[in-house]
């Protein structure tokens, strides 16, 4: 049988921490500027002069997916969603986008016929 808090001897009032409902201020990010389609980050050194650095290029090798790859990827993604398998769903997405690694870095070897 369940007992009340008063019956157990622990009848002190519960104290809850108050939660602030006022809006929080977002911190501003450092100033960035775009130049000719590439993103550049501007930082200030100790002397106050602006230094512009180019960001590194995306290193993910992406191939162009064919229509067949897009259809297969979509089917695989739907299967993963239905079966509740996030890895299969992700593999379908990668196949659709061409980032699955298929035919990415294969060495092309010419055969010489004599």
C-alpha positions in Angstrom: 0.0 0.0 0.0 1.3 3.4 -0.9 2.0 5.9 1.9 1.8 9.6 1.8 4.9 11.7 2.5 3.4 12.9 5.8 3.1 9.3 7.0 6.8 8.5 6.2 8.0 11.5 8.2 9.4 13.3 5.1 6.7 16.0 4.9 8.9 19.0 4.3 7.8 21.1 1.3 9.6 20.3 -1.9 11.8 23.1 -3.2 12.1 23.5 -7.0 14.7 25.6 -8.7 13.1 28.5 -10.6 13.5 28.4 -14.4 14.2 31.7 -16.0 11.7 32.5 -18.8 13.4 35.6 -20.1 14.9 35.4 -23.6 18.6 34.6 -23.8 21.0 36.7 -25.9 22.9 35.0 -28.7 26.6 35.7 -29.0 27.7 37.2 -32.2 30.0 35.3 -34.4 33.2 36.9 -35.8 32.8 39.0 -38.9 33.0 37.0 -42.2 33.3 38.4 -45.7 32.7 36.6 -49.0 35.0 37.2 -51.9 34.3 35.8 -55.4 32.2 32.9 -54.1 34.7 31.6 -51.6 34.3 32.0 -47.9 37.1 33.9 -46.1 37.5 34.5 -42.4 38.7 37.9 -41.2 40.6 38.0 -37.9 42.3 40.9 -36.2 45.9 40.5 -34.9 47.5 42.3 -32.0 48.3 45.3 -34.2 44.7 45.6 -35.4 45.4 44.8 -39.0 42.9 42.6 -40.7 44.1 39.2 -41.9 42.1 37.3 -44.5 42.4 33.5 -44.6 40.9 31.2 -47.2 39.1 28.2 -45.9 40.2 24.7 -47.0 38.3 23.1 -49.9 35.9 20.3 -49.2 37.9 17.1 -49.4 35.0 14.7 -49.9 35.3 13.2 -53.4 32.0 13.3 -55.1 31.1 11.4 -58.2 28.1 12.2 -60.4 25.4 9.7 -59.6 23.5 8.2 -62.5 19.7 7.9 -62.6 20.1 4.2 -61.6 22.1 5.2 -58.5 19.5 7.8 -57.5 16.6 5.2 -57.8 18.5 2.5 -56.0 19.5 5.0 -53.2 15.9 6.1 -52.8 14.7 2.5 -52.5 17.4 1.7 -50.0 16.5 4.8 -48.0 12.9 3.9 -47.9 13.7 0.3 -46.8 15.9 1.7 -44.0 13.1 4.0 -42.9 10.5 1.2 -42.9 12.8 -1.3 -41.2 14.1 1.2 -38.6 17.7 0.8 -39.7 19.4 4.2 -39.7 22.6 2.9 -41.3 20.7 1.5 -44.3 18.9 4.8 -44.6 22.2 6.7 -44.5 23.7 4.4 -47.1 20.8 5.1 -49.4 21.3 8.9 -49.0 25.0 8.6 -49.7 24.3 6.6 -52.8 21.8 9.2 -54.0 24.2 12.0 -53.5 27.2 10.2 -55.0 29.3 10.2 -51.9 29.2 6.5 -51.3 32.8 5.9 -52.5 31.8 3.9 -55.5 34.3 4.4 -58.4 35.9 7.2 -56.4 39.7 6.5 -56.5 40.2 3.6 -58.9 43.4 3.6 -60.9 42.8 3.5 -64.6 45.3 1.0 -66.2 45.6 0.9 -70.0 46.2 -2.5 -71.5 48.6 -2.6 -74.4 47.8 -5.1 -77.0 50.7 -6.4 -79.1 
